[in-house]
Amino acid sequence: MPKFPVGKGPEIFRGKAIHSMEYAAMDDDKAEAFVKGKKVVVVGFGKTGLDIARECAPINGWFLVT
């Protein structure tokens, strides 16, 4: 996880925050179970961020338009 100013990082978020490397280490079934039924926010617009957004969107019935 990147560095954040005190009081402005993942500690104020009530959900689960993970790095893209953690997501990439999951197999397809585990990744689907991890995001199923949840609102997912992908921070970042690099190749990895776009790949993760593209994979997560259809799991909950959303579609990514680029």
mmJSON file of the N, C-alpha and C atoms, coordinates in Angstrom:
{"data_MODEL":{"atom_site":{
"group_PDB":["ATOM","ATOM","ATOM","ATOM","ATOM","ATOM","ATOM","ATOM","ATOM","ATOM","ATOM","ATOM","ATOM","ATOM","ATOM","ATOM","ATOM","ATOM","ATOM","ATOM","ATOM","ATOM","ATOM","ATOM","ATOM","ATOM","ATOM","ATOM","ATOM","ATOM","ATOM","ATOM","ATOM","ATOM","ATOM","ATOM","ATOM","ATOM","ATOM","ATOM","ATOM","ATOM","ATOM","ATOM","ATOM","ATOM","ATOM","ATOM","ATOM","ATOM","ATOM","ATOM","ATOM","ATOM","ATOM","ATOM","ATOM","ATOM","ATOM","ATOM","ATOM","ATOM","ATOM","ATOM","ATOM","ATOM","ATOM","ATOM","ATOM","ATOM","ATOM","ATOM","ATOM","ATOM","ATOM","ATOM","ATOM","ATOM","ATOM","ATOM","ATOM","ATOM","ATOM","ATOM","ATOM","ATOM","ATOM","ATOM","ATOM","ATOM","ATOM","ATOM","ATOM","ATOM","ATOM","ATOM","ATOM","ATOM","ATOM","ATOM","ATOM","ATOM","ATOM","ATOM","ATOM","ATOM","ATOM","ATOM","ATOM","ATOM","ATOM","ATOM","ATOM","ATOM","ATOM","ATOM","ATOM","ATOM","ATOM","ATOM","ATOM","ATOM","ATOM","ATOM","ATOM","ATOM","ATOM","ATOM","ATOM","ATOM","ATOM","ATOM","ATOM","ATOM","ATOM","ATOM","ATOM","ATOM","ATOM","ATOM","ATOM","ATOM","ATOM","ATOM","ATOM","ATOM","ATOM","ATOM","ATOM","ATOM","ATOM","ATOM","ATOM","ATOM","ATOM","ATOM","ATOM","ATOM","ATOM","ATOM","ATOM","ATOM","ATOM","ATOM","ATOM","ATOM","ATOM","ATOM","ATOM","ATOM","ATOM","ATOM","ATOM","ATOM","ATOM","ATOM","ATOM","ATOM","ATOM","ATOM","ATOM","ATOM","ATOM","ATOM","ATOM","ATOM","ATOM","ATOM","ATOM","ATOM","ATOM","ATOM","ATOM","ATOM","ATOM","ATOM","ATOM","ATOM"],
"id":[1,2,3,4,5,6,7,8,9,10,11,12,13,14,15,16,17,18,19,20,21,22,23,24,25,26,27,28,29,30,31,32,33,34,35,36,37,38,39,40,41,42,43,44,45,46,47,48,49,50,51,52,53,54,55,56,57,58,59,60,61,62,63,64,65,66,67,68,69,70,71,72,73,74,75,76,77,78,79,80,81,82,83,84,85,86,87,88,89,90,91,92,93,94,95,96,97,98,99,100,101,102,103,104,105,106,107,108,109,110,111,112,113,114,115,116,117,118,119,120,121,122,123,124,125,126,127,128,129,130,131,132,133,134,135,136,137,138,139,140,141,142,143,144,145,146,147,148,149,150,151,152,153,154,155,156,157,158,159,160,161,162,163,164,165,166,167,168,169,170,171,172,173,174,175,176,177,178,179,180,181,182,183,184,185,186,187,188,189,190,191,192,193,194,195,196,197,198],
"type_symbol":["N","C","C","N","C","C","N","C","C","N","C","C","N","C","C","N","C","C","N","C","C","N","C","C","N","C","C","N","C","C","N","C","C","N","C","C","N","C","C","N","C","C","N","C","C","N","C","C","N","C","C","N","C","C","N","C","C","N","C","C","N","C","C","N","C","C","N","C","C","N","C","C","N","C","C","N","C","C","N","C","C","N","C","C","N","C","C","N","C","C","N","C","C","N","C","C","N","C","C","N","C","C","N","C","C","N","C","C","N","C","C","N","C","C","N","C","C","N","C","C","N","C","C","N","C","C","N","C","C","N","C","C","N","C","C","N","C","C","N","C","C","N","C","C","N","C","C","N","C","C","N","C","C","N","C","C","N","C","C","N","C","C","N","C","C","N","C","C","N","C","C","N","C","C","N","C","C","N","C","C","N","C","C","N","C","C","N","C","C","N","C","C","N","C","C","N","C","C"],
"label_atom_id":["N","CA","C","N","CA","C","N","CA","C","N","CA","C","N","CA","C","N","CA","C","N","CA","C","N","CA","C","N","CA","C","N","CA","C","N","CA","C","N","CA","C","N","CA","C","N","CA","C","N","CA","C","N","CA","C","N","CA","C","N","CA","C","N","CA","C","N","CA","C","N","CA","C","N","CA","C","N","CA","C","N","CA","C","N","CA","C","N","CA","C","N","CA","C","N","CA","C","N","CA","C","N","CA","C","N","CA","C","N","CA","C","N","CA","C","N","CA","C","N","CA","C","N","CA","C","N","CA","C","N","CA","C","N","CA","C","N","CA","C","N","CA","C","N","CA","C","N","CA","C","N","CA","C","N","CA","C","N","CA","C","N","CA","C","N","CA","C","N","CA","C","N","CA","C","N","CA","C","N","CA","C","N","CA","C","N","CA","C","N","CA","C","N","CA","C","N","CA","C","N","CA","C","N","CA","C","N","CA","C","N","CA","C","N","CA","C","N","CA","C","N","CA","C","N","CA","C","N","CA","C"],
"label_alt_id":[null,null,null,null,null,null,null,null,null,null,null,null,null,null,null,null,null,null,null,null,null,null,null,null,null,null,null,null,null,null,null,null,null,null,null,null,null,null,null,null,null,null,null,null,null,null,null,null,null,null,null,null,null,null,null,null,null,null,null,null,null,null,null,null,null,null,null,null,null,null,null,null,null,null,null,null,null,null,null,null,null,null,null,null,null,null,null,null,null,null,null,null,null,null,null,null,null,null,null,null,null,null,null,null,null,null,null,null,null,null,null,null,null,null,null,null,null,null,null,null,null,null,null,null,null,null,null,null,null,null,null,null,null,null,null,null,null,null,null,null,null,null,null,null,null,null,null,null,null,null,null,null,null,null,null,null,null,null,null,null,null,null,null,null,null,null,null,null,null,null,null,null,null,null,null,null,null,null,null,null,null,null,null,null,null,null,null,null,null,null,null,null,null,null,null,null,null,null],
"label_comp_id":["MET","MET","MET","PRO","PRO","PRO","LYS","LYS","LYS","PHE","PHE","PHE","PRO","PRO","PRO","VAL","VAL","VAL","GLY","GLY","GLY","LYS","LYS","LYS","GLY","GLY","GLY","PRO","PRO","PRO","GLU","GLU","GLU","ILE","ILE","ILE","PHE","PHE","PHE","ARG","ARG","ARG","GLY","GLY","GLY","LYS","LYS","LYS","ALA","ALA","ALA","ILE","ILE","ILE","HIS","HIS","HIS","SER","SER","SER","MET","MET","MET","GLU","GLU","GLU","TYR","TYR","TYR","ALA","ALA","ALA","ALA","ALA","ALA","MET","MET","MET","ASP","ASP","ASP","ASP","ASP","ASP","ASP","ASP","ASP","LYS","LYS","LYS","ALA","ALA","ALA","GLU","GLU","GLU","ALA","ALA","ALA","PHE","PHE","PHE","VAL","VAL","VAL","LYS","LYS","LYS","GLY","GLY","GLY","LYS","LYS","LYS","LYS","LYS","LYS","VAL","VAL","VAL","VAL","VAL","VAL","VAL","VAL","VAL","VAL","VAL","VAL","GLY","GLY","GLY","PHE","PHE","PHE","GLY","GLY","GLY","LYS","LYS","LYS","THR","THR","THR","GLY","GLY","GLY","LEU","LEU","LEU","ASP","ASP","ASP","ILE","ILE","ILE","ALA","ALA","ALA","ARG","ARG","ARG","GLU","GLU","GLU","CYS","CYS","CYS","ALA","ALA","ALA","PRO","PRO","PRO","ILE","ILE","ILE","ASN","ASN","ASN","GLY","GLY","GLY","TRP","TRP","TRP","PHE","PHE","PHE","LEU","LEU","LEU","VAL","VAL","VAL","THR","THR","THR"],
"label_asym_id":["A","A","A","A","A","A","A","A","A","A","A","A","A","A","A","A","A","A","A","A","A","A","A","A","A","A","A","A","A","A","A","A","A","A","A","A","A","A","A","A","A","A","A","A","A","A","A","A","A","A","A","A","A","A","A","A","A","A","A","A","A","A","A","A","A","A","A","A","A","A","A","A","A","A","A","A","A","A","A","A","A","A","A","A","A","A","A","A","A","A","A","A","A","A","A","A","A","A","A","A","A","A","A","A","A","A","A","A","A","A","A","A","A","A","A","A","A","A","A","A","A","A","A","A","A","A","A","A","A","A","A","A","A","A","A","A","A","A","A","A","A","A","A","A","A","A","A","A","A","A","A","A","A","A","A","A","A","A","A","A","A","A","A","A","A","A","A","A","A","A","A","A","A","A","A","A","A","A","A","A","A","A","A","A","A","A","A","A","A","A","A","A","A","A","A","A","A","A"],
"label_entity_id":["1","1","1","1","1","1","1","1","1","1","1","1","1","1","1","1","1","1","1","1","1","1","1","1","1","1","1","1","1","1","1","1","1","1","1","1","1","1","1","1","1","1","1","1","1","1","1","1","1","1","1","1","1","1","1","1","1","1","1","1","1","1","1","1","1","1","1","1","1","1","1","1","1","1","1","1","1","1","1","1","1","1","1","1","1","1","1","1","1","1","1","1","1","1","1","1","1","1","1","1","1","1","1","1","1","1","1","1","1","1","1","1","1","1","1","1","1","1","1","1","1","1","1","1","1","1","1","1","1","1","1","1","1","1","1","1","1","1","1","1","1","1","1","1","1","1","1","1","1","1","1","1","1","1","1","1","1","1","1","1","1","1","1","1","1","1","1","1","1","1","1","1","1","1","1","1","1","1","1","1","1","1","1","1","1","1","1","1","1","1","1","1","1","1","1","1","1","1"],
"label_seq_id":[1,1,1,2,2,2,3,3,3,4,4,4,5,5,5,6,6,6,7,7,7,8,8,8,9,9,9,10,10,10,11,11,11,12,12,12,13,13,13,14,14,14,15,15,15,16,16,16,17,17,17,18,18,18,19,19,19,20,20,20,21,21,21,22,22,22,23,23,23,24,24,24,25,25,25,26,26,26,27,27,27,28,28,28,29,29,29,30,30,30,31,31,31,32,32,32,33,33,33,34,34,34,35,35,35,36,36,36,37,37,37,38,38,38,39,39,39,40,40,40,41,41,41,42,42,42,43,43,43,44,44,44,45,45,45,46,46,46,47,47,47,48,48,48,49,49,49,50,50,50,51,51,51,52,52,52,53,53,53,54,54,54,55,55,55,56,56,56,57,57,57,58,58,58,59,59,59,60,60,60,61,61,61,62,62,62,63,63,63,64,64,64,65,65,65,66,66,66],
"pdbx_PDB_ins_code":[null,null,null,null,null,null,null,null,null,null,null,null,null,null,null,null,null,null,null,null,null,null,null,null,null,null,null,null,null,null,null,null,null,null,null,null,null,null,null,null,null,null,null,null,null,null,null,null,null,null,null,null,null,null,null,null,null,null,null,null,null,null,null,null,null,null,null,null,null,null,null,null,null,null,null,null,null,null,null,null,null,null,null,null,null,null,null,null,null,null,null,null,null,null,null,null,null,null,null,null,null,null,null,null,null,null,null,null,null,null,null,null,null,null,null,null,null,null,null,null,null,null,null,null,null,null,null,null,null,null,null,null,null,null,null,null,null,null,null,null,null,null,null,null,null,null,null,null,null,null,null,null,null,null,null,null,null,null,null,null,null,null,null,null,null,null,null,null,null,null,null,null,null,null,null,null,null,null,null,null,null,null,null,null,null,null,null,null,null,null,null,null,null,null,null,null,null,null],
"Cartn_x":[0.849,0.0,0.899,0.475,1.266,1.17,1.993,1.972,0.872,0.157,-0.908,-0.662,-1.151,-1.081,-1.9,-1.5,-2.204,-3.676,-4.565,-5.992,-6.636,-5.879,-6.426,-6.137,-5.874,-5.548,-6.571,-6.19,-7.119,-7.722,-7.081,-7.605,-8.972,-9.323,-10.642,-11.69,-11.247,-12.145,-12.619,-13.923,-14.46,-14.425,-14.048,-13.975,-12.583,-12.329,-11.018,-10.263,-9.071,-8.211,-7.055,-6.843,-5.733,-4.937,-3.726,-2.862,-3.16,-2.915,-3.169,-2.419,-1.264,-0.502,-1.263,-2.002,-2.808,-3.947,-4.578,-5.666,-5.133,-4.016,-3.443,-3.042,-2.738,-2.337,-3.529,-4.764,-5.956,-6.284,-6.766,-7.263,-8.63,-9.17,-10.414,-11.576,-11.738,-12.842,-12.709,-11.511,-11.287,-11.496,-11.018,-11.202,-12.684,-13.43,-14.862,-15.571,-15.248,-15.854,-15.505,-14.294,-13.842,-14.66,-15.043,-15.749,-17.256,-17.748,-19.172,-20.028,-21.002,-21.933,-21.381,-20.199,-19.564,-19.423,-19.379,-19.004,-17.482,-16.925,-15.477,-14.978,-13.949,-13.297,-11.864,-11.469,-10.086,-9.431,-8.394,-7.676,-6.451,-6.364,-5.251,-5.771,-5.007,-5.463,-4.426,-3.433,-2.415,-2.959,-2.134,-2.559,-3.166,-2.542,-3.058,-4.421,-4.577,-5.856,-6.967,-6.686,-7.694,-8.023,-7.022,-7.266,-8.164,-7.886,-8.688,-10.105,-10.261,-11.603,-12.393,-11.734,-12.389,-12.826,-12.042,-12.397,-13.516,-13.487,-14.454,-15.829,-15.899,-17.164,-18.269,-18.059,-19.174,-19.589,-18.756,-19.095,-20.357,-20.525,-21.696,-22.657,-22.548,-23.494,-23.197,-21.991,-21.583,-20.703,-20.675,-19.847,-18.955,-17.727,-16.73,-16.704,-16.872,-16.809,-15.567,-14.7,-13.478,-13.481],
"Cartn_y":[-1.171,0.0,1.24,2.277,3.511,4.211,5.209,6.016,7.065,7.28,8.276,9.194,10.446,11.307,10.677,10.937,10.4,10.819,9.869,10.143,10.261,9.969,10.096,8.869,7.762,6.551,5.466,4.235,3.109,2.941,3.497,3.325,3.986,4.953,5.586,4.909,3.981,3.238,2.007,1.771,0.645,-0.681,-0.644,-1.866,-2.452,-3.289,-3.929,-3.26,-2.811,-2.206,-3.162,-3.468,-4.356,-3.742,-4.179,-3.772,-4.682,-4.186,-4.971,-6.298,-6.347,-7.594,-8.668,-8.264,-9.225,-9.761,-8.861,-9.292,-10.232,-9.892,-10.698,-12.088,-12.238,-13.541,-14.475,-13.945,-14.772,-15.527,-16.773,-17.467,-16.876,-17.235,-16.622,-16.782,-17.967,-18.204,-17.365,-17.281,-16.497,-15.009,-14.535,-13.12,-12.793,-13.685,-13.449,-13.426,-14.352,-14.378,-13.123,-12.606,-11.419,-10.179,-10.041,-8.825,-9.0,-10.233,-10.493,-9.773,-9.006,-8.309,-7.068,-6.631,-5.463,-4.332,-3.119,-1.975,-1.96,-1.888,-1.962,-0.667,-0.107,1.073,0.699,0.932,0.692,2.057,2.283,3.559,3.372,4.151,4.042,3.755,4.163,4.035,3.367,2.782,2.073,0.755,0.001,-1.267,-2.185,-2.306,-3.183,-2.715,-1.412,-0.88,-1.128,-0.904,-1.145,-2.631,-3.484,-4.929,-5.375,-4.897,-5.275,-4.738,-3.494,-2.922,-3.717,-4.113,-4.888,-6.258,-6.869,-8.171,-8.064,-7.014,-6.876,-6.42,-5.598,-4.988,-5.994,-6.998,-7.896,-8.827,-9.003,-9.897,-9.417,-8.109,-7.553,-6.879,-7.21,-6.697,-5.312,-4.827,-3.523,-3.772,-2.808,-2.937,-1.728,-1.943,-0.886,-0.42,0.859,1.434,2.299,2.027,2.826,3.556],
"Cartn_z":[0.0,0.0,0.0,-0.689,-0.679,0.674,0.869,2.098,1.993,3.094,3.158,4.349,4.29,5.475,6.607,7.839,9.003,8.948,9.164,9.184,7.811,6.746,5.392,4.535,5.183,4.444,4.674,4.435,4.549,5.943,6.962,8.326,8.529,7.671,7.815,6.931,6.103,5.231,5.98,6.006,6.775,6.022,4.758,3.972,3.982,3.03,2.903,1.763,2.023,1.005,0.742,-0.541,-0.894,-2.046,-2.184,-3.291,-4.48,-5.665,-6.87,-6.868,-6.219,-6.159,-5.385,-4.347,-3.579,-4.436,-5.19,-6.068,-7.139,-7.736,-8.811,-8.341,-7.056,-6.517,-6.316,-6.372,-6.179,-7.464,-7.311,-8.497,-8.859,-9.998,-10.487,-9.512,-8.934,-8.012,-6.74,-6.209,-4.992,-5.263,-6.412,-6.763,-6.923,-7.572,-7.745,-6.395,-5.513,-4.181,-3.391,-3.588,-2.865,-3.236,-4.504,-4.945,-5.072,-5.082,-5.293,-4.246,-4.731,-3.853,-3.176,-3.576,-2.949,-3.955,-3.452,-4.28,-4.316,-5.51,-5.677,-6.306,-5.721,-6.28,-6.597,-7.826,-8.237,-8.37,-7.576,-7.61,-8.478,-9.513,-10.434,-11.827,-12.809,-14.178,-15.062,-14.419,-15.186,-15.697,-16.37,-16.95,-15.892,-14.751,-13.711,-13.219,-12.977,-12.518,-13.515,-14.78,-15.813,-15.929,-15.822,-15.882,-14.73,-13.536,-12.374,-12.5,-12.925,-13.108,-14.137,-15.213,-16.267,-15.752,-14.88,-14.324,-13.284,-12.471,-11.374,-11.842,-12.856,-13.272,-13.567,-14.409,-14.735,-13.598,-12.591,-11.478,-10.771,-10.657,-9.982,-10.949,-12.232,-13.208,-13.748,-13.53,-14.074,-15.277,-16.148,-17.326,-17.443,-17.806,-17.941,-19.387,-19.577,-20.919,-20.986,-21.964,-22.1,-23.41],
"occupancy":[1.0,1.0,1.0,1.0,1.0,1.0,1.0,1.0,1.0,1.0,1.0,1.0,1.0,1.0,1.0,1.0,1.0,1.0,1.0,1.0,1.0,1.0,1.0,1.0,1.0,1.0,1.0,1.0,1.0,1.0,1.0,1.0,1.0,1.0,1.0,1.0,1.0,1.0,1.0,1.0,1.0,1.0,1.0,1.0,1.0,1.0,1.0,1.0,1.0,1.0,1.0,1.0,1.0,1.0,1.0,1.0,1.0,1.0,1.0,1.0,1.0,1.0,1.0,1.0,1.0,1.0,1.0,1.0,1.0,1.0,1.0,1.0,1.0,1.0,1.0,1.0,1.0,1.0,1.0,1.0,1.0,1.0,1.0,1.0,1.0,1.0,1.0,1.0,1.0,1.0,1.0,1.0,1.0,1.0,1.0,1.0,1.0,1.0,1.0,1.0,1.0,1.0,1.0,1.0,1.0,1.0,1.0,1.0,1.0,1.0,1.0,1.0,1.0,1.0,1.0,1.0,1.0,1.0,1.0,1.0,1.0,1.0,1.0,1.0,1.0,1.0,1.0,1.0,1.0,1.0,1.0,1.0,1.0,1.0,1.0,1.0,1.0,1.0,1.0,1.0,1.0,1.0,1.0,1.0,1.0,1.0,1.0,1.0,1.0,1.0,1.0,1.0,1.0,1.0,1.0,1.0,1.0,1.0,1.0,1.0,1.0,1.0,1.0,1.0,1.0,1.0,1.0,1.0,1.0,1.0,1.0,1.0,1.0,1.0,1.0,1.0,1.0,1.0,1.0,1.0,1.0,1.0,1.0,1.0,1.0,1.0,1.0,1.0,1.0,1.0,1.0,1.0,1.0,1.0,1.0,1.0,1.0,1.0],
"B_iso_or_equiv":[0.0,0.0,0.0,0.0,0.0,0.0,0.0,0.0,0.0,0.0,0.0,0.0,0.0,0.0,0.0,0.0,0.0,0.0,0.0,0.0,0.0,0.0,0.0,0.0,0.0,0.0,0.0,0.0,0.0,0.0,0.0,0.0,0.0,0.0,0.0,0.0,0.0,0.0,0.0,0.0,0.0,0.0,0.0,0.0,0.0,0.0,0.0,0.0,0.0,0.0,0.0,0.0,0.0,0.0,0.0,0.0,0.0,0.0,0.0,0.0,0.0,0.0,0.0,0.0,0.0,0.0,0.0,0.0,0.0,0.0,0.0,0.0,0.0,0.0,0.0,0.0,0.0,0.0,0.0,0.0,0.0,0.0,0.0,0.0,0.0,0.0,0.0,0.0,0.0,0.0,0.0,0.0,0.0,0.0,0.0,0.0,0.0,0.0,0.0,0.0,0.0,0.0,0.0,0.0,0.0,0.0,0.0,0.0,0.0,0.0,0.0,0.0,0.0,0.0,0.0,0.0,0.0,0.0,0.0,0.0,0.0,0.0,0.0,0.0,0.0,0.0,0.0,0.0,0.0,0.0,0.0,0.0,0.0,0.0,0.0,0.0,0.0,0.0,0.0,0.0,0.0,0.0,0.0,0.0,0.0,0.0,0.0,0.0,0.0,0.0,0.0,0.0,0.0,0.0,0.0,0.0,0.0,0.0,0.0,0.0,0.0,0.0,0.0,0.0,0.0,0.0,0.0,0.0,0.0,0.0,0.0,0.0,0.0,0.0,0.0,0.0,0.0,0.0,0.0,0.0,0.0,0.0,0.0,0.0,0.0,0.0,0.0,0.0,0.0,0.0,0.0,0.0,0.0,0.0,0.0,0.0,0.0,0.0],
"pdbx_formal_charge":[null,null,null,null,null,null,null,null,null,null,null,null,null,null,null,null,null,null,null,null,null,null,null,null,null,null,null,null,null,null,null,null,null,null,null,null,null,null,null,null,null,null,null,null,null,null,null,null,null,null,null,null,null,null,null,null,null,null,null,null,null,null,null,null,null,null,null,null,null,null,null,null,null,null,null,null,null,null,null,null,null,null,null,null,null,null,null,null,null,null,null,null,null,null,null,null,null,null,null,null,null,null,null,null,null,null,null,null,null,null,null,null,null,null,null,null,null,null,null,null,null,null,null,null,null,null,null,null,null,null,null,null,null,null,null,null,null,null,null,null,null,null,null,null,null,null,null,null,null,null,null,null,null,null,null,null,null,null,null,null,null,null,null,null,null,null,null,null,null,null,null,null,null,null,null,null,null,null,null,null,null,null,null,null,null,null,null,null,null,null,null,null,null,null,null,null,null,null],
"auth_seq_id":[1,1,1,2,2,2,3,3,3,4,4,4,5,5,5,6,6,6,7,7,7,8,8,8,9,9,9,10,10,10,11,11,11,12,12,12,13,13,13,14,14,14,15,15,15,16,16,16,17,17,17,18,18,18,19,19,19,20,20,20,21,21,21,22,22,22,23,23,23,24,24,24,25,25,25,26,26,26,27,27,27,28,28,28,29,29,29,30,30,30,31,31,31,32,32,32,33,33,33,34,34,34,35,35,35,36,36,36,37,37,37,38,38,38,39,39,39,40,40,40,41,41,41,42,42,42,43,43,43,44,44,44,45,45,45,46,46,46,47,47,47,48,48,48,49,49,49,50,50,50,51,51,51,52,52,52,53,53,53,54,54,54,55,55,55,56,56,56,57,57,57,58,58,58,59,59,59,60,60,60,61,61,61,62,62,62,63,63,63,64,64,64,65,65,65,66,66,66],
"auth_comp_id":["MET","MET","MET","PRO","PRO","PRO","LYS","LYS","LYS","PHE","PHE","PHE","PRO","PRO","PRO","VAL","VAL","VAL","GLY","GLY","GLY","LYS","LYS","LYS","GLY","GLY","GLY","PRO","PRO","PRO","GLU","GLU","GLU","ILE","ILE","ILE","PHE","PHE","PHE","ARG","ARG","ARG","GLY","GLY","GLY","LYS","LYS","LYS","ALA","ALA","ALA","ILE","ILE","ILE","HIS","HIS","HIS","SER","SER","SER","MET","MET","MET","GLU","GLU","GLU","TYR","TYR","TYR","ALA","ALA","ALA","ALA","ALA","ALA","MET","MET","MET","ASP","ASP","ASP","ASP","ASP","ASP","ASP","ASP","ASP","LYS","LYS","LYS","ALA","ALA","ALA","GLU","GLU","GLU","ALA","ALA","ALA","PHE","PHE","PHE","VAL","VAL","VAL","LYS","LYS","LYS","GLY","GLY","GLY","LYS","LYS","LYS","LYS","LYS","LYS","VAL","VAL","VAL","VAL","VAL","VAL","VAL","VAL","VAL","VAL","VAL","VAL","GLY","GLY","GLY","PHE","PHE","PHE","GLY","GLY","GLY","LYS","LYS","LYS","THR","THR","THR","GLY","GLY","GLY","LEU","LEU","LEU","ASP","ASP","ASP","ILE","ILE","ILE","ALA","ALA","ALA","ARG","ARG","ARG","GLU","GLU","GLU","CYS","CYS","CYS","ALA","ALA","ALA","PRO","PRO","PRO","ILE","ILE","ILE","ASN","ASN","ASN","GLY","GLY","GLY","TRP","TRP","TRP","PHE","PHE","PHE","LEU","LEU","LEU","VAL","VAL","VAL","THR","THR","THR"],
"auth_asym_id":["A","A","A","A","A","A","A","A","A","A","A","A","A","A","A","A","A","A","A","A","A","A","A","A","A","A","A","A","A","A","A","A","A","A","A","A","A","A","A","A","A","A","A","A","A","A","A","A","A","A","A","A","A","A","A","A","A","A","A","A","A","A","A","A","A","A","A","A","A","A","A","A","A","A","A","A","A","A","A","A","A","A","A","A","A","A","A","A","A","A","A","A","A","A","A","A","A","A","A","A","A","A","A","A","A","A","A","A","A","A","A","A","A","A","A","A","A","A","A","A","A","A","A","A","A","A","A","A","A","A","A","A","A","A","A","A","A","A","A","A","A","A","A","A","A","A","A","A","A","A","A","A","A","A","A","A","A","A","A","A","A","A","A","A","A","A","A","A","A","A","A","A","A","A","A","A","A","A","A","A","A","A","A","A","A","A","A","A","A","A","A","A","A","A","A","A","A","A"],
"auth_atom_id":["N","CA","C","N","CA","C","N","CA","C","N","CA","C","N","CA","C","N","CA","C","N","CA","C","N","CA","C","N","CA","C","N","CA","C","N","CA","C","N","CA","C","N","CA","C","N","CA","C","N","CA","C","N","CA","C","N","CA","C","N","CA","C","N","CA","C","N","CA","C","N","CA","C","N","CA","C","N","CA","C","N","CA","C","N","CA","C","N","CA","C","N","CA","C","N","CA","C","N","CA","C","N","CA","C","N","CA","C","N","CA","C","N","CA","C","N","CA","C","N","CA","C","N","CA","C","N","CA","C","N","CA","C","N","CA","C","N","CA","C","N","CA","C","N","CA","C","N","CA","C","N","CA","C","N","CA","C","N","CA","C","N","CA","C","N","CA","C","N","CA","C","N","CA","C","N","CA","C","N","CA","C","N","CA","C","N","CA","C","N","CA","C","N","CA","C","N","CA","C","N","CA","C","N","CA","C","N","CA","C","N","CA","C","N","CA","C","N","CA","C","N","CA","C","N","CA","C","N","CA","C"],
"pdbx_PDB_model_num":[1,1,1,1,1,1,1,1,1,1,1,1,1,1,1,1,1,1,1,1,1,1,1,1,1,1,1,1,1,1,1,1,1,1,1,1,1,1,1,1,1,1,1,1,1,1,1,1,1,1,1,1,1,1,1,1,1,1,1,1,1,1,1,1,1,1,1,1,1,1,1,1,1,1,1,1,1,1,1,1,1,1,1,1,1,1,1,1,1,1,1,1,1,1,1,1,1,1,1,1,1,1,1,1,1,1,1,1,1,1,1,1,1,1,1,1,1,1,1,1,1,1,1,1,1,1,1,1,1,1,1,1,1,1,1,1,1,1,1,1,1,1,1,1,1,1,1,1,1,1,1,1,1,1,1,1,1,1,1,1,1,1,1,1,1,1,1,1,1,1,1,1,1,1,1,1,1,1,1,1,1,1,1,1,1,1,1,1,1,1,1,1,1,1,1,1,1,1]
}}}
